Amino acid sequence: LQEVENIAREKGCCKVTLEVLSGNQTAINSYQKFGFRQYELDPEKGQAQFWEKKLA
């Protein structure tokens, strides 16, 4: 995660966001250890969608 943060800073990104299932406490603990904090989207702005592209 530290390397991801370093690359994001180098590219001028303003934040890193992560997605995790609510029951994955191991990942949540790791994210918290690295300084990530949970946030929620403003429901007034609509519902979030998840998109993916599988790489072969």
PDB file of N, CA, C and O in Angstrom, chain B, residues numbered from 101:
ATOM      1  N   LEU B 101       0.817  -1.197   0.000  1.00  0.00           N
ATOM      2  CA  LEU B 101       0.000   0.000   0.000  1.00  0.00           C
ATOM      3  C   LEU B 101       0.860   1.259   0.000  1.00  0.00           C
ATOM      4  O   LEU B 101       0.490   2.271  -0.597  1.00  0.00           O
ATOM      5  N   GLN B 102       1.986   1.195   0.659  1.00  0.00           N
ATOM      6  CA  GLN B 102       2.865   2.370   0.684  1.00  0.00           C
ATOM      7  C   GLN B 102       3.362   2.694  -0.715  1.00  0.00           C
ATOM      8  O   GLN B 102       3.453   3.864  -1.086  1.00  0.00           O
ATOM      9  N   GLU B 103       3.685   1.670  -1.495  1.00  0.00           N
ATOM     10  CA  GLU B 103       4.158   1.903  -2.860  1.00  0.00           C
ATOM     11  C   GLU B 103       3.048   2.495  -3.733  1.00  0.00           C
ATOM     12  O   GLU B 103       3.309   3.368  -4.561  1.00  0.00           O
ATOM     13  N   VAL B 104       1.831   2.029  -3.554  1.00  0.00           N
ATOM     14  CA  VAL B 104       0.691   2.603  -4.282  1.00  0.00           C
ATOM     15  C   VAL B 104       0.561   4.087  -3.946  1.00  0.00           C
ATOM     16  O   VAL B 104       0.362   4.918  -4.832  1.00  0.00           O
ATOM     17  N   GLU B 105       0.675   4.407  -2.667  1.00  0.00           N
ATOM     18  CA  GLU B 105       0.587   5.804  -2.238  1.00  0.00           C
ATOM     19  C   GLU B 105       1.714   6.634  -2.844  1.00  0.00           C
ATOM     20  O   GLU B 105       1.487   7.760  -3.286  1.00  0.00           O
ATOM     21  N   ASN B 106       2.917   6.088  -2.869  1.00  0.00           N
ATOM     22  CA  ASN B 106       4.056   6.801  -3.450  1.00  0.00           C
ATOM     23  C   ASN B 106       3.822   7.096  -4.928  1.00  0.00           C
ATOM     24  O   ASN B 106       4.061   8.213  -5.385  1.00  0.00           O
ATOM     25  N   ILE B 107       3.358   6.102  -5.670  1.00  0.00           N
ATOM     26  CA  ILE B 107       3.100   6.280  -7.105  1.00  0.00           C
ATOM     27  C   ILE B 107       1.990   7.303  -7.323  1.00  0.00           C
ATOM     28  O   ILE B 107       2.082   8.144  -8.217  1.00  0.00           O
ATOM     29  N   ALA B 108       0.951   7.230  -6.512  1.00  0.00           N
ATOM     30  CA  ALA B 108      -0.155   8.185  -6.637  1.00  0.00           C
ATOM     31  C   ALA B 108       0.337   9.613  -6.416  1.00  0.00           C
ATOM     32  O   ALA B 108      -0.053  10.524  -7.146  1.00  0.00           O
ATOM     33  N   ARG B 109       1.181   9.809  -5.423  1.00  0.00           N
ATOM     34  CA  ARG B 109       1.737  11.151  -5.163  1.00  0.00           C
ATOM     35  C   ARG B 109       2.576  11.625  -6.352  1.00  0.00           C
ATOM     36  O   ARG B 109       2.472  12.775  -6.776  1.00  0.00           O
ATOM     37  N   GLU B 110       3.410  10.722  -6.885  1.00  0.00           N
ATOM     38  CA  GLU B 110       4.254  11.072  -8.033  1.00  0.00           C
ATOM     39  C   GLU B 110       3.413  11.498  -9.228  1.00  0.00           C
ATOM     40  O   GLU B 110       3.823  12.369  -9.995  1.00  0.00           O
ATOM     41  N   LYS B 111       2.252  10.897  -9.391  1.00  0.00           N
ATOM     42  CA  LYS B 111       1.376  11.203 -10.521  1.00  0.00           C
ATOM     43  C   LYS B 111       0.438  12.373 -10.238  1.00  0.00           C
ATOM     44  O   LYS B 111      -0.374  12.738 -11.088  1.00  0.00           O
ATOM     45  N   GLY B 112       0.545  12.962  -9.043  1.00  0.00           N
ATOM     46  CA  GLY B 112      -0.250  14.126  -8.707  1.00  0.00           C
ATOM     47  C   GLY B 112      -1.668  13.814  -8.258  1.00  0.00           C
ATOM     48  O   GLY B 112      -2.529  14.695  -8.259  1.00  0.00           O
ATOM     49  N   CYS B 113      -1.917  12.576  -7.876  1.00  0.00           N
ATOM     50  CA  CYS B 113      -3.250  12.205  -7.395  1.00  0.00           C
ATOM     51  C   CYS B 113      -3.509  12.851  -6.038  1.00  0.00           C
ATOM     52  O   CYS B 113      -2.583  13.083  -5.261  1.00  0.00           O
ATOM     53  N   CYS B 114      -4.775  13.137  -5.765  1.00  0.00           N
ATOM     54  CA  CYS B 114      -5.121  13.786  -4.498  1.00  0.00           C
ATOM     55  C   CYS B 114      -5.610  12.790  -3.455  1.00  0.00           C
ATOM     56  O   CYS B 114      -5.716  13.141  -2.279  1.00  0.00           O
ATOM     57  N   LYS B 115      -5.909  11.560  -3.855  1.00  0.00           N
ATOM     58  CA  LYS B 115      -6.343  10.552  -2.887  1.00  0.00           C
ATOM     59  C   LYS B 115      -6.247   9.162  -3.493  1.00  0.00           C
ATOM     60  O   LYS B 115      -6.146   8.998  -4.708  1.00  0.00           O
ATOM     61  N   VAL B 116      -6.280   8.174  -2.624  1.00  0.00           N
ATOM     62  CA  VAL B 116      -6.353   6.764  -3.011  1.00  0.00           C
ATOM     63  C   VAL B 116      -7.613   6.210  -2.368  1.00  0.00           C
ATOM     64  O   VAL B 116      -7.845   6.413  -1.177  1.00  0.00           O
ATOM     65  N   THR B 117      -8.417   5.521  -3.141  1.00  0.00           N
ATOM     66  CA  THR B 117      -9.622   4.909  -2.587  1.00  0.00           C
ATOM     67  C   THR B 117      -9.518   3.398  -2.705  1.00  0.00           C
ATOM     68  O   THR B 117      -8.911   2.874  -3.638  1.00  0.00           O
ATOM     69  N   LEU B 118     -10.111   2.715  -1.755  1.00  0.00           N
ATOM     70  CA  LEU B 118     -10.090   1.258  -1.709  1.00  0.00           C
ATOM     71  C   LEU B 118     -11.514   0.737  -1.595  1.00  0.00           C
ATOM     72  O   LEU B 118     -12.407   1.423  -1.097  1.00  0.00           O
ATOM     73  N   GLU B 119     -11.705  -0.475  -2.059  1.00  0.00           N
ATOM     74  CA  GLU B 119     -13.001  -1.159  -1.945  1.00  0.00           C
ATOM     75  C   GLU B 119     -12.774  -2.441  -1.163  1.00  0.00           C
ATOM     76  O   GLU B 119     -11.804  -3.157  -1.409  1.00  0.00           O
ATOM     77  N   VAL B 120     -13.665  -2.734  -0.219  1.00  0.00           N
ATOM     78  CA  VAL B 120     -13.519  -3.941   0.592  1.00  0.00           C
ATOM     79  C   VAL B 120     -14.902  -4.416   1.026  1.00  0.00           C
ATOM     80  O   VAL B 120     -15.796  -3.606   1.269  1.00  0.00           O
ATOM     81  N   LEU B 121     -15.068  -5.709   1.121  1.00  0.00           N
ATOM     82  CA  LEU B 121     -16.309  -6.254   1.661  1.00  0.00           C
ATOM     83  C   LEU B 121     -16.347  -5.996   3.160  1.00  0.00           C
ATOM     84  O   LEU B 121     -15.317  -6.071   3.830  1.00  0.00           O
ATOM     85  N   SER B 122     -17.512  -5.697   3.685  1.00  0.00           N
ATOM     86  CA  SER B 122     -17.631  -5.308   5.093  1.00  0.00           C
ATOM     87  C   SER B 122     -17.163  -6.393   6.057  1.00  0.00           C
ATOM     88  O   SER B 122     -16.775  -6.076   7.181  1.00  0.00           O
ATOM     89  N   GLY B 123     -17.188  -7.653   5.656  1.00  0.00           N
ATOM     90  CA  GLY B 123     -16.766  -8.736   6.535  1.00  0.00           C
ATOM     91  C   GLY B 123     -15.280  -9.051   6.486  1.00  0.00           C
ATOM     92  O   GLY B 123     -14.813  -9.923   7.219  1.00  0.00           O
ATOM     93  N   ASN B 124     -14.532  -8.363   5.643  1.00  0.00           N
ATOM     94  CA  ASN B 124     -13.101  -8.643   5.483  1.00  0.00           C
ATOM     95  C   ASN B 124     -12.305  -7.819   6.498  1.00  0.00           C
ATOM     96  O   ASN B 124     -11.656  -6.833   6.146  1.00  0.00           O
ATOM     97  N   GLN B 125     -12.368  -8.235   7.737  1.00  0.00           N
ATOM     98  CA  GLN B 125     -11.756  -7.476   8.825  1.00  0.00           C
ATOM     99  C   GLN B 125     -10.239  -7.420   8.711  1.00  0.00           C
ATOM    100  O   GLN B 125      -9.628  -6.433   9.121  1.00  0.00           O
ATOM    101  N   THR B 126      -9.620  -8.459   8.162  1.00  0.00           N
ATOM    102  CA  THR B 126      -8.163  -8.452   7.993  1.00  0.00           C
ATOM    103  C   THR B 126      -7.734  -7.298   7.094  1.00  0.00           C
ATOM    104  O   THR B 126      -6.798  -6.567   7.417  1.00  0.00           O
ATOM    105  N   ALA B 127      -8.418  -7.138   5.970  1.00  0.00           N
ATOM    106  CA  ALA B 127      -8.098  -6.040   5.053  1.00  0.00           C
ATOM    107  C   ALA B 127      -8.400  -4.691   5.696  1.00  0.00           C
ATOM    108  O   ALA B 127      -7.607  -3.756   5.587  1.00  0.00           O
ATOM    109  N   ILE B 128      -9.543  -4.591   6.365  1.00  0.00           N
ATOM    110  CA  ILE B 128      -9.929  -3.337   7.023  1.00  0.00           C
ATOM    111  C   ILE B 128      -8.876  -2.928   8.044  1.00  0.00           C
ATOM    112  O   ILE B 128      -8.493  -1.760   8.108  1.00  0.00           O
ATOM    113  N   ASN B 129      -8.412  -3.873   8.833  1.00  0.00           N
ATOM    114  CA  ASN B 129      -7.367  -3.582   9.825  1.00  0.00           C
ATOM    115  C   ASN B 129      -6.097  -3.089   9.151  1.00  0.00           C
ATOM    116  O   ASN B 129      -5.450  -2.159   9.633  1.00  0.00           O
ATOM    117  N   SER B 130      -5.742  -3.712   8.037  1.00  0.00           N
ATOM    118  CA  SER B 130      -4.547  -3.309   7.301  1.00  0.00           C
ATOM    119  C   SER B 130      -4.702  -1.898   6.752  1.00  0.00           C
ATOM    120  O   SER B 130      -3.783  -1.086   6.855  1.00  0.00           O
ATOM    121  N   TYR B 131      -5.850  -1.605   6.175  1.00  0.00           N
ATOM    122  CA  TYR B 131      -6.094  -0.269   5.630  1.00  0.00           C
ATOM    123  C   TYR B 131      -6.010   0.783   6.731  1.00  0.00           C
ATOM    124  O   TYR B 131      -5.427   1.848   6.530  1.00  0.00           O
ATOM    125  N   GLN B 132      -6.589   0.488   7.888  1.00  0.00           N
ATOM    126  CA  GLN B 132      -6.533   1.428   9.006  1.00  0.00           C
ATOM    127  C   GLN B 132      -5.097   1.638   9.466  1.00  0.00           C
ATOM    128  O   GLN B 132      -4.705   2.758   9.795  1.00  0.00           O
ATOM    129  N   LYS B 133      -4.318   0.569   9.489  1.00  0.00           N
ATOM    130  CA  LYS B 133      -2.914   0.658   9.894  1.00  0.00           C
ATOM    131  C   LYS B 133      -2.142   1.603   8.975  1.00  0.00           C
ATOM    132  O   LYS B 133      -1.231   2.302   9.420  1.00  0.00           O
ATOM    133  N   PHE B 134      -2.507   1.623   7.693  1.00  0.00           N
ATOM    134  CA  PHE B 134      -1.834   2.487   6.729  1.00  0.00           C
ATOM    135  C   PHE B 134      -2.435   3.890   6.668  1.00  0.00           C
ATOM    136  O   PHE B 134      -2.045   4.696   5.823  1.00  0.00           O
ATOM    137  N   GLY B 135      -3.388   4.186   7.565  1.00  0.00           N
ATOM    138  CA  GLY B 135      -3.921   5.537   7.659  1.00  0.00           C
ATOM    139  C   GLY B 135      -5.191   5.803   6.868  1.00  0.00           C
ATOM    140  O   GLY B 135      -5.656   6.942   6.820  1.00  0.00           O
ATOM    141  N   PHE B 136      -5.762   4.781   6.247  1.00  0.00           N
ATOM    142  CA  PHE B 136      -7.014   4.960   5.523  1.00  0.00           C
ATOM    143  C   PHE B 136      -8.163   5.082   6.512  1.00  0.00           C
ATOM    144  O   PHE B 136      -8.142   4.468   7.579  1.00  0.00           O
ATOM    145  N   ARG B 137      -9.166   5.878   6.153  1.00  0.00           N
ATOM    146  CA  ARG B 137     -10.350   6.068   6.977  1.00  0.00           C
ATOM    147  C   ARG B 137     -11.589   5.788   6.143  1.00  0.00           C
ATOM    148  O   ARG B 137     -11.636   6.111   4.956  1.00  0.00           O
ATOM    149  N   GLN B 138     -12.582   5.192   6.766  1.00  0.00           N
ATOM    150  CA  GLN B 138     -13.829   4.882   6.077  1.00  0.00           C
ATOM    151  C   GLN B 138     -14.583   6.168   5.741  1.00  0.00           C
ATOM    152  O   GLN B 138     -14.567   7.124   6.515  1.00  0.00           O
ATOM    153  N   TYR B 139     -15.237   6.184   4.593  1.00  0.00           N
ATOM    154  CA  TYR B 139     -16.083   7.315   4.227  1.00  0.00           C
ATOM    155  C   TYR B 139     -17.316   6.782   3.514  1.00  0.00           C
ATOM    156  O   TYR B 139     -17.325   5.647   3.039  1.00  0.00           O
ATOM    157  N   GLU B 140     -18.334   7.591   3.442  1.00  0.00           N
ATOM    158  CA  GLU B 140     -19.554   7.227   2.732  1.00  0.00           C
ATOM    159  C   GLU B 140     -19.860   8.306   1.710  1.00  0.00           C
ATOM    160  O   GLU B 140     -19.600   9.488   1.937  1.00  0.00           O
ATOM    161  N   LEU B 141     -20.414   7.888   0.586  1.00  0.00           N
ATOM    162  CA  LEU B 141     -20.809   8.843  -0.438  1.00  0.00           C
ATOM    163  C   LEU B 141     -22.063   9.581  -0.001  1.00  0.00           C
ATOM    164  O   LEU B 141     -22.901   9.040   0.720  1.00  0.00           O
ATOM    165  N   ASP B 142     -22.176  10.797  -0.438  1.00  0.00           N
ATOM    166  CA  ASP B 142     -23.362  11.598  -0.146  1.00  0.00           C
ATOM    167  C   ASP B 142     -24.544  11.014  -0.920  1.00  0.00           C
ATOM    168  O   ASP B 142     -24.531  11.033  -2.150  1.00  0.00           O
ATOM    169  N   PRO B 143     -25.571  10.492  -0.230  1.00  0.00           N
ATOM    170  CA  PRO B 143     -26.700   9.872  -0.929  1.00  0.00           C
ATOM    171  C   PRO B 143     -27.453  10.848  -1.829  1.00  0.00           C
ATOM    172  O   PRO B 143     -28.163  10.424  -2.741  1.00  0.00           O
ATOM    173  N   GLU B 144     -27.307  12.134  -1.587  1.00  0.00           N
ATOM    174  CA  GLU B 144     -27.946  13.141  -2.435  1.00  0.00           C
ATOM    175  C   GLU B 144     -27.350  13.140  -3.843  1.00  0.00           C
ATOM    176  O   GLU B 144     -27.987  13.596  -4.793  1.00  0.00           O
ATOM    177  N   LYS B 145     -26.131  12.629  -3.970  1.00  0.00           N
ATOM    178  CA  LYS B 145     -25.448  12.625  -5.267  1.00  0.00           C
ATOM    179  C   LYS B 145     -25.720  11.358  -6.067  1.00  0.00           C
ATOM    180  O   LYS B 145     -25.247  11.235  -7.197  1.00  0.00           O
ATOM    181  N   GLY B 146     -26.466  10.420  -5.511  1.00  0.00           N
ATOM    182  CA  GLY B 146     -26.790   9.190  -6.225  1.00  0.00           C
ATOM    183  C   GLY B 146     -26.109   7.990  -5.605  1.00  0.00           C
ATOM    184  O   GLY B 146     -25.409   8.102  -4.599  1.00  0.00           O
ATOM    185  N   GLN B 147     -26.323   6.852  -6.215  1.00  0.00           N
ATOM    186  CA  GLN B 147     -25.778   5.594  -5.718  1.00  0.00           C
ATOM    187  C   GLN B 147     -24.518   5.232  -6.504  1.00  0.00           C
ATOM    188  O   GLN B 147     -24.487   5.358  -7.728  1.00  0.00           O
ATOM    189  N   ALA B 148     -23.493   4.789  -5.805  1.00  0.00           N
ATOM    190  CA  ALA B 148     -22.241   4.405  -6.456  1.00  0.00           C
ATOM    191  C   ALA B 148     -22.436   3.122  -7.255  1.00  0.00           C
ATOM    192  O   ALA B 148     -23.239   2.265  -6.889  1.00  0.00           O
ATOM    193  N   GLN B 149     -21.695   3.004  -8.342  1.00  0.00           N
ATOM    194  CA  GLN B 149     -21.680   1.797  -9.156  1.00  0.00           C
ATOM    195  C   GLN B 149     -20.263   1.249  -9.161  1.00  0.00           C
ATOM    196  O   GLN B 149     -19.298   2.010  -9.092  1.00  0.00           O
ATOM    197  N   PHE B 150     -20.139  -0.053  -9.240  1.00  0.00           N
ATOM    198  CA  PHE B 150     -18.834  -0.695  -9.349  1.00  0.00           C
ATOM    199  C   PHE B 150     -18.682  -1.206 -10.775  1.00  0.00           C
ATOM    200  O   PHE B 150     -19.590  -1.839 -11.313  1.00  0.00           O
ATOM    201  N   TRP B 151     -17.550  -0.934 -11.376  1.00  0.00           N
ATOM    202  CA  TRP B 151     -17.272  -1.344 -12.748  1.00  0.00           C
ATOM    203  C   TRP B 151     -15.954  -2.105 -12.759  1.00  0.00           C
ATOM    204  O   TRP B 151     -15.063  -1.837 -11.954  1.00  0.00           O
ATOM    205  N   GLU B 152     -15.843  -3.045 -13.670  1.00  0.00           N
ATOM    206  CA  GLU B 152     -14.600  -3.799 -13.787  1.00  0.00           C
ATOM    207  C   GLU B 152     -14.329  -4.144 -15.233  1.00  0.00           C
ATOM    208  O   GLU B 152     -15.234  -4.168 -16.067  1.00  0.00           O
ATOM    209  N   LYS B 153     -13.075  -4.410 -15.513  1.00  0.00           N
ATOM    210  CA  LYS B 153     -12.641  -4.925 -16.802  1.00  0.00           C
ATOM    211  C   LYS B 153     -11.670  -6.037 -16.508  1.00  0.00           C
ATOM    212  O   LYS B 153     -10.608  -5.804 -15.930  1.00  0.00           O
ATOM    213  N   LYS B 154     -12.022  -7.249 -16.899  1.00  0.00           N
ATOM    214  CA  LYS B 154     -11.156  -8.402 -16.660  1.00  0.00           C
ATOM    215  C   LYS B 154      -9.996  -8.362 -17.648  1.00  0.00           C
ATOM    216  O   LYS B 154     -10.189  -8.131 -18.841  1.00  0.00           O
ATOM    217  N   LEU B 155      -8.814  -8.584 -17.145  1.00  0.00           N
ATOM    218  CA  LEU B 155      -7.614  -8.599 -17.974  1.00  0.00           C
ATOM    219  C   LEU B 155      -7.211 -10.032 -18.249  1.00  0.00           C
ATOM    220  O   LEU B 155      -7.041 -10.827 -17.324  1.00  0.00           O
ATOM    221  N   ALA B 156      -7.059 -10.358 -19.508  1.00  0.00           N
ATOM    222  CA  ALA B 156      -6.704 -11.737 -19.884  1.00  0.00           C
ATOM    223  C   ALA B 156      -5.210 -11.924 -19.895  1.00  0.00           C
ATOM    224  O   ALA B 156      -4.727 -13.018 -20.188  1.00  0.00           O
TER     225      ALA B 156
END
